[in-house]
Amino acid sequence: VQLVESGGGLVQAGGSLSLSCAVSGSVFRIVDMGWHRQAPEKQRELVAVIPSGGRTNYADSVKGRFTISRDKNKVYLQMNSLKPEDTAVYYCYVRSADGLGRYLEHWGQGTLVTVSS
């Protein structure tokens, strides 16, 4: 299973960017999909998650500005009103079930988002 990310780049504060992530390979069942980010010298943190059949969940710092959506085996993150503190490497994340009661985590390679002030 591979997660192929696209999007990201450089944007001025107040601008918008969108990220997308596609799951390639065979997955028995996707449990949830989401995005994490890691800023320089900080720990990786959850940005948004969209469970299968459940409610989306956002970090407080992005509520009202970011929107996560999903279409089958693709997950998207629309980022509006970007702030310099949103600068980070963004990682796509998928948790899947293997049909034997086990859960597996899959991560994308990361894409850099830079917001200039």
Number of C-alpha atoms within 10 A of each C-alpha: 11 15 22 16 22 17 15 20 14 14 18 14 17 14 14 18 18 17 21 20 25 19 23 12 8 8 15 10 13 18 17 20 27 26 26 19 22 19 17 9 6 9 9 15 14 17 23 24 26 21 16 14 8 10 9 16 16 20 13 9 11 17 12 11 14 20 19 22 16 19 8 9 14 17 24 23 23 14 21 17 15 23 20 15 13 20 20 21 18 27 25 29 24 27 18 18 16 13 10 7 6 8 13 12 12 14 19 19 13 21 18 18 23 21 21 16 11
